[in-house]
């Protein structure tokens, strides 16, 4: 009865539109009072503070700030220009440019909302001018940004690695192929849409122009080289690479491109600080929630149930995908991670599922949730960035959700897609 009250309270707070701070925090405190009343209050405080007292999490504010710097400066524009030089002449070229630009920006930002905001204003006018419908253009912009959460330096993979103790370096490299597979599925949709509507490509750029575009983007391309090269040569930890990426972004945008002044830099830092605060408040409360999940032995109960119904890894992964998809419709990505991973990860390990593979499956589910109505975060970011009604964006998102689900099936049931590279390169 008491547990039902806790669950009902969480659902009511969510439906009424309360901040996730309260949706997570109030039920967690109710659990303490109802079931662990003798637990000293300082212990709860220690779990809240201890939930974010981890060096790995320092990478998050640095990567958020780096993403804001690149989006507010010239790095994102030059990466998109390079993608356009190589892809713009194909039938439906602006669509491929959107995907390629999102891949490039995602590989240096790790944030899907930042990618939507940075790419949206640049590519939307060209998509519409070349004949793509409003719905398809908006759906593509919101969806292509999802690749940011699979490619390094994905903030979602950092959080998963912190929660489970999985190597962030392995997770980073494991997300590369799934990210490219997802991008390919979107490219197929672009090809179909372009052929259906007779959308032609632009003029083919000469190799001299392409080399010029690459030259203009050279400083921008230095960012992923520093992040990935530093991590996989052992010169940087992911956290150190994040800090270096901020210094590099500030240097390039202020000294080389001269696109940022002190006023813009202060505004960008304020936005990054706000985003960081929101994430860390949720992580802190998630630490308390995870503690109660462990005390209640929820993973053991789930594993016992699965053994009772003779559900093996295949059925378990189906359940995982369904649960994450449903939760993703209503809960923001970080909250979904904090709520679902603590009870489900130990069960996955008990069933022999590779922790890196499981992390990629979870992350892809999170990316789908970011574009799934009614509360997909990227839907609202796209609406705000492009001043469009959310319902218009939702009306164009359907084909991309189908492409996501097809990719999810491949990633879920063909583990080497996720595990081959990390096993080969990291060992």
C-alpha positions in Angstrom: 0.0 0.0 0.0 2.8 2.4 0.9 4.7 1.6 -2.2 1.6 2.3 -4.3 1.3 5.7 -2.7 4.9 6.5 -3.6 4.4 5.4 -7.2 1.1 7.3 -7.5 2.8 10.4 -6.1 5.6 10.2 -8.7 3.1 9.8 -11.5 0.9 12.6 -10.3 3.8 15.0 -10.1 5.0 14.0 -13.6 1.5 14.4 -15.1 1.0 17.8 -13.5 4.3 19.0 -15.0 6.4 19.4 -11.9 10.2 19.7 -12.4 12.0 16.4 -12.4 13.8 17.6 -9.2 10.5 17.0 -7.4 9.4 14.0 -9.5 12.5 12.2 -8.3 13.1 13.8 -5.0 9.7 13.6 -3.3 9.2 9.9 -3.9 12.8 9.2 -2.8 12.2 11.0 0.5 8.8 9.3 0.9 10.6 5.9 0.5 13.0 6.9 3.3 10.2 7.9 5.6 7.9 4.9 4.9 10.4 2.1 4.7 13.7 3.3 6.2 12.5 5.6 8.9 15.3 4.7 11.3 17.9 5.6 8.7 19.7 8.8 10.0 19.1 11.9 7.9 22.8 12.5 7.4 23.0 9.2 5.5 20.5 10.5 3.0 22.5 13.7 2.6 25.7 11.7 2.2 24.2 9.7 -0.6 22.9 12.8 -2.3 26.3 14.5 -2.2 28.2 11.3 -2.8 26.1 10.7 -5.9 28.0 13.5 -7.7 31.3 13.3 -5.9 33.1 11.4 -8.7 35.9 12.6 -10.9 34.4 11.0 -14.0 31.4 13.4 -13.8 33.8 16.4 -14.2 33.8 15.6 -17.9 30.1 16.6 -18.2 30.4 20.4 -17.4 33.5 20.7 -19.6 31.8 19.0 -22.6 28.7 21.0 -22.1 30.7 24.3 -22.1 32.7 23.1 -25.2 29.5 22.4 -27.1 28.1 25.8 -26.2 31.3 27.5 -27.3 31.3 25.7 -30.7 27.6 26.3 -31.3 27.9 30.0 -30.5 31.0 30.4 -32.6 32.3 29.3 -36.0 33.3 25.7 -35.4 29.8 24.2 -36.1 29.3 26.3 -39.2 32.7 25.3 -40.7 32.0 21.6 -40.0 28.7 21.9 -41.8 30.3 23.7 -44.7 32.7 20.9 -45.1 29.9 18.3 -45.1 28.1 20.3 -47.7 31.1 20.5 -50.0 31.3 16.7 -50.1 27.6 15.8 -49.9 25.6 18.7 -51.3 25.7 17.6 -54.9 23.9 14.3 -54.4 20.1 14.1 -55.0 18.7 15.4 -51.7 22.1 16.9 -50.8 20.9 19.2 -48.0 19.5 16.2 -46.2 22.9 14.4 -46.3 24.6 17.6 -45.3 22.3 17.8 -42.2 23.2 14.3 -41.2 26.9 14.8 -41.9 27.0 18.1 -40.1 25.2 16.5 -37.1 27.7 13.7 -37.0 30.6 16.1 -37.1 29.2 18.5 -34.5 28.1 15.5 -32.3 31.6 14.1 -32.4 32.8 17.3 -30.6 29.9 18.1 -28.4 28.3 14.9 -27.0 25.0 16.7 -26.6 21.9 16.2 -28.8 20.1 19.4 -27.7 23.2 21.4 -28.5 23.4 19.8 -31.9 19.8 20.6 -32.6 20.3 24.2 -31.6 23.6 24.6 -33.5 22.5 22.8 -36.7 18.8 23.9 -36.9 19.3 27.5 -38.0 22.0 26.6 -40.5 20.4 23.8 -42.4 16.7 24.5 -42.2 16.5 27.3 -44.8 18.5 25.2 -47.4 16.4 22.1 -46.8 13.2 24.1 -47.5 14.7 25.9 -50.4 15.7 22.7 -52.1 12.2 21.2 -51.9 12.1 19.1 -48.6 8.7 19.5 -46.9 8.5 21.4 -43.7 7.6 18.3 -41.7 10.4 16.2 -43.1 13.0 19.0 -42.6 12.0 19.5 -39.0 11.9 15.8 -38.3 15.4 15.3 -39.9 17.0 18.1 -37.9 15.6 16.8 -34.6 16.5 13.2 -35.4 19.9 13.6 -36.9 21.1 15.2 -33.7 20.5 11.9 -31.9 23.8 10.6 -33.2 25.5 12.9 -30.7 24.5 10.6 -27.9 26.2 7.6 -29.5 29.4 9.2 -30.8 32.1 10.2 -28.3 32.1 12.3 -26.2 28.5 11.3 -25.5 27.3 12.7 -22.1 24.9 9.9 -21.8 27.7 7.3 -22.1 29.7 9.2 -19.5 26.7 9.0 -17.0 26.2 5.3 -17.8 29.9 4.6 -17.3 29.8 6.4 -13.9 26.7 4.6 -12.7 27.9 1.1 -13.7 31.7 1.4 -13.4 32.1 0.5 -17.1 35.1 1.9 -18.9 34.1 5.3 -20.5 36.8 4.8 -23.1 35.3 1.5 -24.2 31.8 3.0 -24.2 33.0 5.9 -26.4 34.5 3.7 -29.0 31.6 1.2 -28.8 29.1 4.0 -29.8 30.9 4.9 -33.1 29.5 2.1 -35.3 26.0 2.2 -33.9 26.1 6.0 -34.5 27.0 5.5 -38.1 24.4 2.8 -38.6 21.8 5.2 -37.2 23.0 8.0 -39.6 22.8 5.5 -42.5 19.2 4.7 -41.7 18.4 8.5 -41.8 20.3 8.8 -45.1 18.0 6.1 -46.6 15.0 8.1 -45.5 16.5 11.2 -47.2 17.1 9.3 -50.4 13.5 8.0 -50.4 12.1 11.5 -49.8 14.3 13.1 -52.4 13.3 10.6 -55.1 9.6 10.8 -54.1 9.6 14.6 -54.5 12.1 15.0 -57.3 14.6 16.9 -55.2 17.9 17.4 -57.1 21.3 18.1 -55.6 23.3 21.2 -55.9 26.2 21.9 -58.2 29.1 19.5 -57.7 32.0 21.3 -56.0 35.5 20.9 -57.4 38.2 19.2 -55.4 39.8 22.6 -55.0 36.7 23.9 -53.3 36.4 20.8 -51.2 40.0 21.1 -50.1 39.3 24.7 -49.3 36.3 23.7 -47.1 38.5 21.1 -45.3 41.1 23.8 -44.8 38.6 26.2 -43.3 37.5 23.4 -41.0 41.0 22.2 -40.0 40.9 23.9 -36.6 37.4 22.5 -36.0 38.5 19.0 -36.9 41.3 19.3 -34.3 38.7 18.9 -31.6 37.8 15.3 -32.2 41.4 14.5 -32.9 42.4 15.9 -29.5 39.5 14.2 -27.6 39.8 10.7 -29.2 43.5 10.7 -29.9 44.3 11.8 -26.3 42.0 9.2 -24.8 43.0 6.2 -26.9 46.7 6.9 -26.8 46.5 7.0 -23.0 47.6 10.7 -22.8 44.3 11.9 -21.5 41.6 10.5 -19.3 38.1 11.3 -20.7 37.8 14.0 -18.0 41.1 15.6 -18.9 40.2 15.5 -22.6 37.0 17.4 -21.7 38.9 20.1 -20.0 41.4 20.4 -22.9 38.4 20.6 -25.3 37.2 23.7 -23.5 40.6 25.4 -23.6 40.9 24.5 -27.3 37.4 25.8 -28.2 38.0 29.1 -26.4 41.4 29.5 -28.2 40.0 28.7 -31.6 36.9 30.7 -31.4 38.5 33.8 -29.8 42.0 33.9 -31.3 41.7 32.0 -34.6 38.1 32.7 -35.8 37.6 35.8 -33.7 33.9 34.9 -33.4 33.6 35.4 -29.6 34.1 38.4 -27.5 34.0 38.7 -23.7 30.2 39.4 -23.6 29.4 36.3 -25.7 31.8 34.2 -23.7 30.0 35.2 -20.5 26.6 34.5 -21.9 27.8 31.1 -23.2 29.3 30.2 -19.8 26.0 31.1 -18.1 24.0 28.8 -20.4 26.5 26.0 -19.8 26.4 26.5 -16.0 22.6 26.3 -16.0 22.6 23.1 -18.1 25.2 21.6 -15.8 23.3 22.5 -12.7 20.1 20.8 -13.9 22.0 17.6 -14.8 23.9 17.5 -11.5 20.8 18.1 -9.4 19.2 15.1 -11.1 22.3 13.0 -10.7 22.5 13.8 -6.9 18.9 12.7 -6.4 19.5 9.7 -8.5 22.3 8.7 -6.2 19.8 8.6 -3.3 17.2 6.7 -5.4 19.9 4.2 -6.4 20.8 3.6 -2.8 17.2 2.8 -1.9 16.9 0.5 -4.9 20.0 -1.4 -3.6 18.7 -1.6 0.0 15.4 -3.0 -1.3 17.2 -5.6 -3.3 15.2 -4.8 -6.4 17.7 -6.3 -8.9 17.5 -9.7 -7.0 13.7 -9.6 -7.2 13.7 -8.9 -10.9 16.2 -11.6 -11.5 14.2 -14.1 -9.5 11.1 -13.2 -11.6 13.0 -13.6 -14.8 14.2 -17.0 -13.7 10.7 -18.0 -12.7 9.3 -17.3 -16.1 12.3 -18.8 -17.9 13.1 -15.5 -19.6 16.6 -15.5 -21.1 18.7 -12.7 -22.4 16.7 -12.3 -25.6 13.4 -11.8 -23.8 15.1 -9.6 -21.2 16.4 -7.3 -23.8 12.9 -7.1 -25.4 11.6 -6.1 -22.0 14.4 -3.5 -21.6 13.6 -1.9 -24.9 9.9 -1.7 -24.3 10.4 -0.2 -20.8 12.8 2.4 -22.0 10.7 3.4 -24.9 7.6 3.9 -22.7 9.5 5.7 -20.0 11.3 7.8 -22.7 7.9 9.2 -23.8 7.4 11.0 -20.5 10.7 11.3 -18.7 13.8 13.3 -19.6 16.9 11.2 -20.6 19.0 11.6 -17.5 16.1 10.8 -15.2 15.3 7.7 -17.3 18.9 6.6 -16.8 18.8 7.2 -13.1 15.5 5.4 -12.6 16.1 2.3 -14.7 19.8 1.5 -14.9 20.3 0.7 -11.1 17.7 -2.1 -10.9 18.3 -3.4 -14.5 22.1 -3.4 -14.9 22.8 -6.1 -12.2 20.2 -8.3 -13.9 21.8 -7.8 -17.3 25.2 -8.8 -15.8 23.7 -11.9 -14.2 22.3 -12.9 -17.6 25.8 -12.6 -19.2 25.1 -9.5 -21.2 28.2 -7.5 -22.0 28.2 -4.2 -20.0 29.4 -2.2 -23.0 26.8 -3.7 -25.3 24.1 -3.0 -22.6 25.3 0.5 -22.4 24.9 1.1 -26.1 21.4 -0.4 -26.0 20.4 1.8 -23.2 21.9 4.9 -24.9 20.1 4.2 -28.2 16.8 3.9 -26.2 17.6 7.2 -24.6 18.1 8.8 -28.0 14.8 7.5 -29.2 13.1 9.0 -26.1 14.5 12.4 -27.0 12.3 12.5 -30.2 9.3 10.5 -29.0 6.1 12.4 -28.3 4.7 13.8 -26.2 7.7 15.0 -24.1 10.8 14.3 -26.3 13.3 17.0 -25.3 14.7 17.5 -28.8 11.2 18.2 -30.1 11.0 21.2 -27.9 14.5 22.4 -28.5 13.8 22.2 -32.3 10.6 24.1 -31.8 12.3 26.8 -29.8 15.3 27.1 -32.1 13.2 27.4 -35.3 10.1 29.1 -33.9 7.9 26.3 -35.0 4.9 24.7 -33.3 5.8 21.4 -31.5 2.9 19.6 -33.2 4.4 20.4 -36.6 7.7 18.8 -35.6 5.9 15.8 -34.1 3.9 15.3 -37.3 7.2 14.8 -39.2 9.0 12.6 -36.7 7.2 9.2 -37.5 9.6 7.9 -40.2 12.6 8.6 -38.1 11.2 6.8 -35.1 10.7 3.7 -37.4 14.3 4.0 -38.5 15.4 4.2 -34.9 13.5 1.1 -34.0 15.0 -0.8 -36.9 18.5 0.3 -35.8 17.7 -0.7 -32.2 16.8 -4.2 -33.3 20.2 -4.5 -35.1 22.1 -3.1 -32.1 20.3 -5.3 -29.6 20.6 -8.6 -31.3 23.9 -8.3 -33.2 26.2 -7.5 -30.2 29.5 -7.3 -32.3 28.2 -4.1 -33.9 28.8 -2.5 -30.5 31.6 -4.7 -29.0 33.9 -5.4 -32.0 35.8 -2.1 -32.0 36.3 -1.7 -28.2 37.4 -5.3 -27.9 39.8 -4.8 -30.8 41.3 -1.4 -29.9 40.9 -1.1 -26.1 41.1 -4.8 -25.1 
